[in-house]
């Protein structure tokens, strides 16, 4: 190699190494800032009467769009300062019995310092279905998710009390299903929780009638701040809605988890459709001290910005009440 070529190549190498050094320094600074945010959020949440978890559905656009993988969700939760994660079975639908995959999920949660809180189970059938054969099949379909939740170290699965036609018949069917499923879940130390998730389940009075007849202590509710639409039209516009605050008051006495739904925020950082202070006062009044899972479903800002806004609002309200 000629001396001139050697000098040029050496200079290029030095520039490349310098650039890599700057890049590494930049990444290190960004990582430190991220870790600082996590520490600050964790320290703040220690002052609250509840713990903060992140519901996976908050990032459903990213997950369905392929820009986030189910296995990467816990890292995102940690970077945003959460203590726990709430999974949705849709994002690992065929992995309920895949021990290798579940081990990886558990390992990642542990390495990120995240508590696996629960699995939201959809698409396995309505537990208040008017057709007895379909309902019994739906109960059986949930067994694998009870076992998966137990393997991951969760405390619960969230189920849907759907499929009913007549209110009274749906109560009887729902009670029977929940007792059967929670009987099964006892052996795995898993709670079976019903969310207000449309239909009869979004009617607080109806849910009260169901849970006043439930015998098992490992069966309860997962009150969601925003899911009080009973019926929708073909364009998914709400036709019949139940009062949010009445519904929360009725569901909270049976609660073993809580879902903080959010859609949009004003200039002060307050949710525009839900009075968070009023709802969280109700949550505190029943003595609830567990995880409050953030579930952002808005469209005006990105999923991450919506999650951050909900997190900050919960912290602000929590400090007022603690």
HELIX and SHEET records of a PDB file:
HELIX    1   1 UNK A    3  UNK A   45  1                                  43    
HELIX    2   2 UNK A   56  UNK A   59  5                                   4    
HELIX    3   3 UNK A   60  UNK A   65  1                                   6    
HELIX    4   4 UNK A   70  UNK A   72  5                                   3    
HELIX    5   5 UNK A   73  UNK A   79  1                                   7    
HELIX    6   6 UNK A   89  UNK A   95  5                                   7    
HELIX    7   7 UNK A   99  UNK A  111  1                                  13    
HELIX    8   8 UNK A  132  UNK A  152  1                                  21    
HELIX    9   9 UNK A  167  UNK A  186  1                                  20    
HELIX   10  10 UNK A  199  UNK A  202  5                                   4    
HELIX   11  11 UNK A  204  UNK A  211  1                                   8    
HELIX   12  12 UNK A  244  UNK A  252  1                                   9    
HELIX   13  13 UNK A  276  UNK A  285  1                                  10    
HELIX   14  14 UNK A  303  UNK A  321  1                                  19    
SHEET    1   A 9 UNK A  51  UNK A  55  0                                        
SHEET    2   A 9 UNK A  84  UNK A  88  1                                        
SHEET    3   A 9 UNK A 115  UNK A 120  1                                        
SHEET    4   A 9 UNK A 156  UNK A 159  1                                        
SHEET    5   A 9 UNK A 191  UNK A 195  1                                        
SHEET    6   A 9 UNK A 219  UNK A 224  1                                        
SHEET    7   A 9 UNK A 255  UNK A 262  1                                        
SHEET    8   A 9 UNK A 291  UNK A 296  1                                        
SHEET    9   A 9 UNK A  51  UNK A  55  1                                        
SHEET    1   B 2 UNK A 229  UNK A 232  0                                        
SHEET    2   B 2 UNK A 238  UNK A 241 -1                                        
END                                                                             
